[in-house]
Amino acid sequence: MSATRYRRFLKLCEEWPRDETKKARDLGTFLRQRVAAAFREGENTQIADVEKCDQMYESLARINGNVYRQRFPRVRDTSFTGVTVEECRLLLSGSLQQMDDEKKGLWKTLTERFSSKSAEEGPEKTQEK
């Protein structure tokens, strides 16, 4: 019986889409890691709580099949803030890290500038003396 569950989870992992823009924060990647950890022995893995395992599979299959999206369609593709789907994707992608780097505080920017200059000037000043 656990072999059947294992195959069902593997099939779900194959069908689950990957978002390459999120790299380490992708839900599909996380799901694959959790399935690999839960079924370490593959088809021979003994499952402690069969009902919970089946319930998890059914929930993930409904999410993957867009059951709730079809049951509760959205009137518009924006949120209450007015941000579109594409803008949300841009914010949640890896460019968010780049935006954080650009928005460094004044103190951090100054310390980085002076620390890099002092590191560059350090050997030259010692040679002059």
N, CA, C and O of each residue as an XYZ file, in Angstrom:
516
protein
N       0.806     -1.188      0.000
C       0.000      0.000      0.000
C       0.857      1.263      0.000
O       0.509      2.248     -0.652
N       1.969      1.243      0.721
C       2.822      2.428      0.746
C       3.491      2.658     -0.613
O       3.856      3.787     -0.941
N       3.651      1.600     -1.395
C       4.222      1.748     -2.730
C       3.291      2.588     -3.606
O       3.749      3.419     -4.391
N       1.994      2.367     -3.469
C       1.014      3.138     -4.232
C       1.063      4.607     -3.821
O       1.033      5.495     -4.672
N       1.138      4.856     -2.529
C       1.223      6.239     -2.046
C       2.492      6.913     -2.556
O       2.463      8.069     -2.980
N       3.587      6.196     -2.512
C       4.857      6.733     -2.982
C       4.766      7.116     -4.462
O       5.223      8.193     -4.846
N       4.192      6.261     -5.284
C       4.045      6.536     -6.717
C       3.128      7.731     -6.956
O       3.375      8.536     -7.854
N       2.068      7.846     -6.150
C       1.155      8.984     -6.291
C       1.874     10.298     -5.966
O       1.691     11.290     -6.671
N       2.684     10.312     -4.913
C       3.433     11.509     -4.568
C       4.475     11.837     -5.640
O       4.687     13.007     -5.956
N       5.122     10.823     -6.196
C       6.094     11.066     -7.264
C       5.425     11.683     -8.486
O       5.961     12.605     -9.101
N       4.269     11.174     -8.827
C       3.533     11.720     -9.970
C       3.133     13.171     -9.698
O       3.226     14.018    -10.587
N       2.696     13.454     -8.489
C       2.339     14.819     -8.117
C       3.558     15.743     -8.220
O       3.438     16.872     -8.695
N       4.711     15.275     -7.785
C       5.934     16.080     -7.876
C       6.311     16.363     -9.326
O       6.789     17.452     -9.642
N       6.102     15.399    -10.197
C       6.399     15.601    -11.618
C       5.470     16.638    -12.232
O       5.893     17.437    -13.068
N       4.204     16.626    -11.820
C       3.219     17.546    -12.374
C       3.336     18.952    -11.789
O       2.942     19.926    -12.430
N       3.876     19.059    -10.578
C       3.924     20.352     -9.903
C       4.894     21.272    -10.640
O       6.041     20.889    -10.868
N       4.469     22.461    -11.013
C       5.350     23.356    -11.777
C       6.467     23.932    -10.925
O       6.329     24.103     -9.714
N       7.577     24.227    -11.587
C       8.716     24.881    -10.926
C       8.789     26.315    -11.405
O       8.559     26.606    -12.579
N       9.109     27.199    -10.494
C       9.296     28.602    -10.841
C      10.780     28.899    -10.739
O      11.318     29.026     -9.639
N      11.435     29.010    -11.870
C      12.883     29.192    -11.906
C      13.315     30.554    -11.374
O      14.479     30.736    -11.017
N      12.384     31.520    -11.316
C      12.757     32.851    -10.832
C      12.930     32.881     -9.326
O      13.558     33.798     -8.797
N      12.381     31.888     -8.621
C      12.442     31.895     -7.161
C      13.567     31.042     -6.599
O      13.831     31.089     -5.398
N      14.220     30.279     -7.424
C      15.357     29.433     -7.047
C      15.130     28.644     -5.766
O      14.449     27.619     -5.817
N      15.648     29.050     -4.645
C      15.568     28.261     -3.410
C      14.241     28.441     -2.673
O      13.991     27.756     -1.682
N      13.390     29.352     -3.143
C      12.135     29.620     -2.451
C      10.931     29.057     -3.198
O       9.800     29.452     -2.916
N      11.143     28.164     -4.120
C      10.080     27.620     -4.949
C       9.305     26.540     -4.202
O       9.904     25.669     -3.571
N       7.992     26.592     -4.270
C       7.147     25.611     -3.587
C       7.323     24.216     -4.177
O       7.315     23.230     -3.440
N       7.482     24.121     -5.487
C       7.695     22.824     -6.123
C       8.971     22.148     -5.653
O       8.990     20.940     -5.415
N      10.024     22.918     -5.520
C      11.302     22.386     -5.027
C      11.157     21.931     -3.580
O      11.643     20.865     -3.204
N      10.484     22.748     -2.769
C      10.260     22.394     -1.367
C       9.451     21.107     -1.256
O       9.761     20.250     -0.429
N       8.420     20.967     -2.082
C       7.589     19.762     -2.075
C       8.420     18.535     -2.441
O       8.284     17.490     -1.804
N       9.261     18.641     -3.439
C      10.109     17.515     -3.839
C      11.062     17.109     -2.708
O      11.291     15.921     -2.482
N      11.606     18.088     -2.010
C      12.499     17.775     -0.896
C      11.753     17.084      0.233
O      12.271     16.136      0.824
N      10.555     17.537      0.540
C       9.769     16.935      1.617
C       9.347     15.506      1.275
O       9.355     14.634      2.144
N       8.983     15.262      0.026
C       8.604     13.908     -0.388
C       9.821     12.987     -0.308
O       9.711     11.846      0.140
N      10.975     13.482     -0.739
C      12.198     12.678     -0.663
C      12.548     12.353      0.788
O      13.006     11.249      1.083
N      12.337     13.300      1.684
C      12.634     13.062      3.096
C      11.622     12.100      3.717
O      11.993     11.245      4.521
N      10.357     12.236      3.350
C       9.314     11.387      3.935
C       9.408      9.949      3.434
O       9.130      9.009      4.180
N       9.800      9.777      2.167
C       9.905      8.434      1.582
C      11.380      8.109      1.348
O      11.784      7.856      0.213
N      12.170      8.114      2.390
C      13.609      7.848      2.276
C      13.901      6.469      1.693
O      14.865      6.297      0.948
N      13.081      5.508      2.028
C      13.313      4.137      1.560
C      12.517      3.823      0.296
O      12.417      2.661     -0.099
N      11.956      4.837     -0.334
C      11.185      4.631     -1.556
C       9.890      3.895     -1.286
O       9.150      4.244     -0.366
N       9.616      2.882     -2.080
C       8.372      2.114     -1.947
C       8.309      1.309     -0.661
O       7.222      0.908     -0.247
N       9.434      1.065     -0.022
C       9.479      0.256      1.195
C       9.270      1.072      2.470
O       9.331      0.521      3.569
N       9.028      2.360      2.340
C       8.855      3.225      3.505
C       7.570      2.864      4.245
O       6.507      2.728      3.639
N       7.681      2.714      5.541
C       6.509      2.453      6.375
C       5.938      3.786      6.847
O       6.649      4.607      7.427
N       4.670      3.990      6.596
C       4.015      5.240      6.956
C       3.310      5.068      8.288
O       2.515      4.146      8.467
N       3.609      5.970      9.229
C       3.036      5.866     10.571
C       1.559      6.239     10.583
O       0.744      5.514     11.153
N       1.202      7.366      9.959
C      -0.172      7.840      9.965
C      -0.688      7.866      8.525
O      -0.490      8.840      7.798
N      -1.348      6.786      8.133
C      -1.818      6.623      6.761
C      -2.877      7.662      6.414
O      -2.861      8.211      5.312
N      -3.790      7.936      7.326
C      -4.856      8.904      7.063
C      -4.291     10.296      6.814
O      -4.732     10.994      5.901
N      -3.331     10.695      7.612
C      -2.717     12.018      7.454
C      -1.969     12.106      6.125
O      -2.007     13.138      5.456
N      -1.304     11.045      5.751
C      -0.576     11.003      4.487
C      -1.537     11.167      3.312
O      -1.287     11.955      2.400
N      -2.650     10.408      3.345
C      -3.646     10.512      2.272
C      -4.281     11.896      2.236
O      -4.551     12.432      1.161
N      -4.515     12.465      3.398
C      -5.113     13.792      3.485
C      -4.168     14.847      2.886
O      -4.613     15.748      2.176
N      -2.876     14.732      3.174
C      -1.895     15.659      2.606
C      -1.853     15.547      1.090
O      -1.809     16.550      0.379
N      -1.867     14.315      0.612
C      -1.830     14.120     -0.834
C      -3.058     14.745     -1.497
O      -2.932     15.454     -2.496
N      -4.225     14.488     -0.952
C      -5.459     15.030     -1.532
C      -5.443     16.555     -1.527
O      -5.865     17.180     -2.500
N      -4.967     17.152     -0.457
C      -4.899     18.611     -0.378
C      -3.945     19.177     -1.432
O      -4.277     20.142     -2.120
N      -2.776     18.580     -1.554
C      -1.807     19.048     -2.543
C      -2.313     18.829     -3.969
O      -2.073     19.660     -4.845
N      -3.004     17.724     -4.205
C      -3.554     17.454     -5.534
C      -4.632     18.478     -5.889
O      -4.721     18.903     -7.041
N      -5.457     18.881     -4.909
C      -6.477     19.899     -5.180
C      -5.829     21.246     -5.502
O      -6.293     21.960     -6.391
N      -4.768     21.592     -4.789
C      -4.070     22.854     -5.072
C      -3.446     22.799     -6.465
O      -3.559     23.752     -7.235
N      -2.797     21.696     -6.785
C      -2.151     21.550     -8.084
C      -3.174     21.545     -9.224
O      -2.880     22.015    -10.323
N      -4.350     21.024     -8.969
C      -5.387     20.969     -9.995
C      -6.219     22.243    -10.105
O      -7.188     22.274    -10.864
N      -5.869     23.279     -9.376
C      -6.571     24.567     -9.393
C      -8.045     24.440     -9.043
O      -8.872     25.177     -9.581
N      -8.385     23.527     -8.159
C      -9.777     23.320     -7.761
C     -10.355     24.591     -7.151
O     -11.466     24.996     -7.494
N      -9.618     25.212     -6.260
C     -10.128     26.392     -5.567
C     -10.155     27.615     -6.471
O     -11.008     28.488     -6.314
N      -9.234     27.678     -7.406
C      -9.243     28.791     -8.362
C     -10.463     28.707     -9.264
O     -11.039     29.734     -9.622
N     -10.859     27.508     -9.631
C     -12.048     27.347    -10.462
C     -13.330     27.524     -9.652
O     -14.320     28.050    -10.159
N     -13.311     27.091     -8.411
C     -14.491     27.198     -7.563
C     -14.760     28.636     -7.155
O     -15.914     29.050     -7.049
N     -13.693     29.400     -6.924
C     -13.815     30.791     -6.494
C     -13.067     31.704     -7.463
O     -11.984     32.193     -7.140
N     -13.635     31.938     -8.650
C     -12.922     32.761     -9.643
C     -12.782     34.209     -9.178
O     -13.630     34.736     -8.458
N     -11.711     34.821     -9.602
C     -11.447     36.221     -9.250
C     -12.090     37.122    -10.283
O     -12.116     36.808    -11.473
N     -12.609     38.246     -9.814
C     -13.220     39.214    -10.719
C     -12.123     39.950    -11.490
O     -12.239     40.155    -12.698
N     -11.060     40.346    -10.789
C      -9.925     41.038    -11.405
C      -8.633     40.329    -11.010
O      -8.577     39.614    -10.009
N      -7.617     40.540    -11.803
C      -6.307     39.949    -11.499
C      -5.409     40.925    -10.744
O      -4.207     40.994    -11.001
N      -5.983     41.663     -9.831
C      -5.212     42.569     -8.991
C      -5.582     42.324     -7.540
O      -6.583     41.675     -7.237
N      -4.762     42.853     -6.654
C      -5.060     42.735     -5.230
C      -5.703     44.030     -4.757
O      -5.988     44.916     -5.563
N      -5.927     44.140     -3.475
C      -6.527     45.365     -2.943
C      -5.605     46.565     -3.116
O      -6.053     47.710     -3.059
N      -4.317     46.306     -3.328
C      -3.367     47.396     -3.519
C      -3.340     47.872     -4.969
O      -2.792     48.933     -5.268
N      -3.931     47.088     -5.866
C      -3.909     47.445     -7.276
C      -2.711     46.896     -8.014
O      -2.521     47.198     -9.193
N      -1.898     46.096     -7.347
C      -0.710     45.507     -7.960
C      -1.144     44.351     -8.857
O      -1.933     43.501     -8.445
N      -0.627     44.324    -10.078
C      -0.994     43.271    -11.014
C      -0.210     41.993    -10.735
O       0.719     41.983     -9.927
N      -0.596     40.924    -11.412
C       0.064     39.628    -11.247
C       1.526     39.716    -11.661
O       2.398     39.182    -10.975
N       1.798     40.376    -12.764
C       3.177     40.494    -13.247
C       4.043     41.293    -12.274
O       5.207     40.958    -12.054
N       3.478     42.342    -11.697
C       4.236     43.122    -10.725
C       4.527     42.298     -9.477
O       5.608     42.408     -8.898
N       3.574     41.478     -9.061
C       3.808     40.582     -7.918
C       4.911     39.583     -8.231
O       5.778     39.332     -7.393
N       4.885     39.013     -9.427
C       5.936     38.066     -9.818
C       7.297     38.732     -9.802
O       8.278     38.138     -9.354
N       7.362     39.956    -10.287
C       8.623     40.682    -10.299
C       9.127     40.916     -8.883
O      10.317     40.752     -8.612
N       8.243     41.295     -7.987
C       8.636     41.539     -6.605
C       9.076     40.269     -5.891
O      10.003     40.300     -5.082
N       8.418     39.155     -6.184
C       8.723     37.906     -5.502
C       9.877     37.138     -6.134
O      10.361     36.166     -5.554
N      10.316     37.553     -7.296
C      11.418     36.856     -7.945
C      12.734     37.234     -7.285
O      12.738     37.926     -6.267
N      13.819     36.802     -7.835
C      15.137     37.068     -7.286
C      15.527     38.531     -7.318
O      16.470     38.931     -6.635
N      14.821     39.342     -8.098
C      15.160     40.755     -8.171
C      14.869     41.473     -6.860
O      15.331     42.597     -6.661
N      14.119     40.852     -5.973
C      13.849     41.448     -4.668
C      15.145     41.623     -3.891
O      15.327     42.631     -3.208
N      16.039     40.663     -3.987
C      17.343     40.761     -3.330
C      18.134     41.929     -3.902
O      18.806     42.648     -3.163
N      18.058     42.119     -5.210
C      18.762     43.231     -5.837
C      18.201     44.561     -5.361
O      18.955     45.507     -5.134
N      16.894     44.641     -5.208
C      16.274     45.870     -4.737
C      16.709     46.169     -3.311
O      16.931     47.330     -2.966
N      16.832     45.151     -2.485
C      17.303     45.355     -1.115
C      18.735     45.898     -1.104
O      19.071     46.772     -0.306
N      19.570     45.368     -2.000
C      20.946     45.848     -2.078
C      20.999     47.310     -2.505
O      21.848     48.067     -2.033
N      20.091     47.710     -3.399
C      20.067     49.089     -3.863
C      19.567     50.043     -2.787
O      19.934     51.218     -2.790
N      18.743     49.563     -1.874
C      18.143     50.412     -0.860
C      18.890     50.342      0.472
O      18.267     50.394      1.533
N      20.186     50.227      0.426
C      20.970     50.180      1.659
C      20.859     51.518      2.362
O      20.650     52.555      1.732
N      20.996     51.480      3.629
C      20.954     52.704      4.401
C      22.204     53.534      4.210
O      23.212     53.050      3.696
N      22.133     54.780      4.623
C      23.252     55.701      4.487
C      24.456     55.226      5.291
O      25.586     55.285      4.806
N      24.227     54.762      6.497
C      25.321     54.312      7.352
C      26.051     53.121      6.738
O      27.282     53.077      6.734
N      25.297     52.163      6.225
C      25.911     50.971      5.636
C      26.700     51.334      4.384
O      27.793     50.814      4.159
N      26.146     52.222      3.576
C      26.842     52.650      2.368
C      28.158     53.340      2.713
O      29.186     53.073      2.090
N      28.123     54.224      3.703
C      29.341     54.936      4.099
C      30.391     53.997      4.674
O      31.574     54.111      4.353
N      29.961     53.069      5.523
C      30.935     52.146      6.113
C      31.559     51.246      5.054
O      32.743     50.920      5.138
N      30.776     50.845      4.063
C      31.340     50.017      2.992
C      32.345     50.811      2.166
O      33.397     50.289      1.796
N      32.028     52.062      1.878
C      32.946     52.893      1.089
C      34.267     53.111      1.820
O      35.340     52.953      1.236
N      34.185     53.470      3.083
C      35.407     53.756      3.823
C      36.189     52.491      4.164
O      37.419     52.525      4.220
N      35.508     51.398      4.389
C      36.228     50.166      4.704
C      36.963     49.651      3.475
O      38.066     49.122      3.609
N      36.396     49.786      2.293
C      37.083     49.327      1.078
C      38.245     50.251      0.734
O      39.273     49.784      0.245
N      38.100     51.577      0.984
C      39.207     52.500      0.719
C      40.349     52.280      1.695
O      41.517     52.318      1.308
N      40.018     52.052      2.949
C      41.084     51.846      3.921
C      41.820     50.539      3.659
O      43.017     50.432      3.925
N      41.106     49.547      3.138
C      41.762     48.277      2.812
C      42.689     48.453      1.613
O      43.752     47.836      1.547
N      42.276     49.305      0.656
C      43.120     49.548     -0.513
C      44.316     50.421     -0.158
O      45.408     50.209     -0.684
N      44.129     51.398      0.725
C      45.183     52.324      1.076
C      46.129     51.756      2.127
O      47.249     52.244      2.281
N      45.698     50.749      2.835
C      46.480     50.203      3.949
C      47.895     49.788      3.571
O      48.834     50.276      4.199
N      48.109     48.927      2.593
C      49.463     48.478      2.262
C      50.342     49.603      1.717
O      51.551     49.606      1.950
N      49.748     50.563      0.990
C      50.533     51.647      0.415
C      51.085     52.546      1.514
O      52.239     52.968      1.447
N      50.268     52.844      2.531
C      50.723     53.724      3.606
C      51.825     53.069      4.420
O      52.737     53.756      4.881
N      51.765     51.789      4.603
C      52.805     51.119      5.388
C      54.122     51.080      4.622
O      55.193     51.087      5.228
N      54.049     51.038      3.288
C      55.272     51.017      2.499
C      55.942     52.377      2.466
O      57.167     52.451      2.373
N      55.161     53.474      2.542
C      55.712     54.816      2.499
C      56.498     55.129      3.747
O      57.476     55.873      3.666
N      56.127     54.604      4.898
C      56.781     54.913      6.161
C      58.051     54.207      6.287
O      58.741     54.351      7.296
